[in-house]
Amino acid sequence: MTGEPGFLPMTVAEAESLGIDRFDIILISGDAYVDHPSFGTALLGRVLWDAGYSVGVIAQPDWKGDADFRRLGEPRLFFSVSAGNVDSLVNAFTPNLKRRSSDVYSPGGRLLRPDRATLVYTDRVHALFPGTPIVIGGIEASLRRFAHYDYWSDSVRQSILADAPADLLVFGMGEQQVVAIARRLAAGKAVGSLTDIPGTAYRVEKKAWRSMDQSGYVVLPGYPEVKEDRYAYARAFALHYNEQDPFRGRPVAQPHPKTVVVQNPPAIPLAGSELDRIYELPYARRAHPSYTEPIPALEPVRFSVVTHRGCFGSCSFCALTHHQGRIIQSRSVDSIVREVERMAAMPEFTGVVQDVGGPTANMYAIHCGQWETAGTCPDRRCIDCTALDRSHKEQLRLLRRLREIPGVKRVFIASGIRYDLIGPEDGEYLAEVCEHHVSGHLKVAPEHISDRVSTCMGKPSRAVFDAFRERFETLQGGKKKRQYLVPYLMSGHPGCRIADMVELAEYVRDTGLYTEQVQDFTPTPMSISTTIYHTGLNPFTLEEVYVPKGREKRVQRALMHYRDPKNYGLVCEGLRAAGREDLIGNAWRCLVPARGRVPRGGPSPRQTRRPQR
């Protein structure tokens, strides 16, 4: 086989030009094929090719027929099936369950993927190639590997492995797993024997399960129980959540009516040198040349750089703990510099590095001494731990090196920073980020300022955000062109009442913060917040938690956009429900006028900002 091709082949003609008469592995994805390390198909395909296996790609096949699935023939080792970079239902529907009119991961934004794409594709492949192993992965499969609440059907569904005719499920970042699977199958092992690969889940027949020694497993309440009993669902979530550490995690099993789903412990985090090798593979950073329309999702990330993986923030509404994990895995500065140098040589490069970061940009190179041997602590959150080395020196060194690369004019941090990691002692870091790596706006994510809601979200208190905001504002003194904080805010989260949203609206009024980045909470699979939304229980304490639903969620979101005339009725409804009619009127502190419509363009500054004293 030849070395890494310009693009992974999508046709027989491309395969023949590379001397391939039969692929080892075929990757099927709900996304268009973009050869960029931010897209799972390109990342896994390049890693497998680098390991010596030929890889073909079937992107966004027409699931209503057989032709696309047969296009590349039958692979020698296995099919890999993924819904794409995003859960197909998150991709298809808004938080209000309205169907979206476009798909940014498709050419021209066209709607080309089915709902529940992993199931649909796997069913079709199994019907056409019943003897060929099928491995499912990607965010959709990863976060549906146990029985889970499904917001779109308002029901508890089985593990995706209990529904899909797949042999293995890869969860988390899958490079190590897919290479291990390929090597064992190439060595003649039966797919049914691959039951010990970290970062995978598999099925066991119920009869075989009953005869096994179960002493080393954490056995969850079964699907019939969690479907009917909210306490059982909450207990099951807490049990598997506590086993998502690669060093101390134990195998987890959950019985289903026809099978038992078993999850192995997560894969061991990659070393920095391994990450360097993966991200320095020869990605074209372009869509496959067969596309005649642009892929909208590519442009915002074409010249971005992934610096690390993992996040120890432990936000309740985020499932990253179940996917990338809490341990930070950072690339070397030299590797990132080489990647940007290659980008700078591309004819399309205009001098702007769009983003340098990861799930949280300023967790790069943050480290804990026990991560490599003992993993994360079971009894505390890393974000609160004083033993964590929070230094930003290595990130500053990286950013300075990138600014010196010939052809690079600007290096932006677009992926956001965790402000509670920036203390008063980090003045140099914050000043340098604002000076060189932020355009007009710095993105941060307080999500809420009610301490009751923030606690439920796993976010820091209002006092922490206020302290950061004051340091940021101090830096704006004397600037000809000031910068602004853009906070990500959330409405409708479990634990949040209308009174909390009124408090947040008043905070926005008094601080003059932007409110464009407001998200209505969406219960996505395998997060703490989704468990609370479904059960009304804190899964770790089993205490009752208030959950806003239905019309109240609309009112909560409207309160965040109280300046929008279209929301006048809902805002008044919310203020009255909270007993805050004092905020309806024409005084400076009122959110909306007493009667009539909000003036075109929103209230005057006298209605939204406290006068200067």
Secondary structure, 3 states (H helix, E strand, C coil): CCCCCCCCCCCHHHHHHCCCCCCCEEEEECCCCEECCCCHHHHHHHHHHHCCCCEEEEECCCCCCCHHHHCCCCCCCEEEEECCCCCHHHHHECCCCCECCCCCCCHHHCCCCCCCHHHHHHHHHHHHCCCCCEEEEHHHHHCCCCCEEECCCCEEECCHHHHCCCCEEECCCCHHHHHHHHHHHHCCCCHHHCCCCCCEEEEECHHHHHHCCCCCCEECCCHHHHHHCHHHHHHHHHHHHCCCCCCCCCCEEEECCCCEEEECCCCCCCCHHHHHHHHCCCCCCEECCCCCCCCCCCCCCCCEEECEECCCCCCCCCCHHHCCCCCCEECCHHHHHHHHHHHHCCCCCCCEECEEECCCHHHCCCECCCHHHHCCCCCCCHHHCCCCECCCHHHHHHHHHHHCCCCCCEECCCCCCCHHHCCHHHHHHHHHHHHHCCCCEEEEEEECCCHHHHHHHCCCCHHHHHHHHHHHHHHCCCCCCCCEEEEEEEECCCCCCHHHHHHHHHHHHHHCCCCCCEEECCCCCCCHHHHHHHHCECCCCCCECCCCCCHHHHHHHHHHCCCCHHHHHHHHHHHHHCCCHHHECCCCCCCECCCCCCCCCCCCHHHHCCCCC
